[in-house]
Amino acid sequence: MVAEALKSIREGEEEGRKLIEGARESAARILKEAEEEVKRLKEKARADEKSLAREISEKHAQEGEKEGNVVMKNAEKEAEKLKSIAESNLDSTINFVLEKILGLV
């Protein structure tokens, strides 16, 4: 009876060791998987960050280009207006000078 009890205790201890070893292996596997998942998530976050930065940059570049086009069109209109005024003034000035030279005034 004592021999059976000792045998039962040894079997229980062995069973306990196996359970503890299995738990350690399971915990190690879970930690490794968690570390790999964290690594994947960090890589994805970096890729998403770069993608978002690229999108924002492209969006602002397009907006800047549109604004630049508007400014250029307005500048061209203003230049044409000033050119027209200058041409008009030139004609008046030429007529005035000719009148002075010819003594018409």
Secondary structure, 3 states (H helix, E strand, C coil): CHHHHHHHHHHHHHHHHHHHHHHHHHHHHHHHHHHHHHHHHHHHHHHHHHHHHHHHHHHHHHHHHHHHHHHHHHHHHHHHHHHHHHHHHHHHHHHHHHHHHHCCC
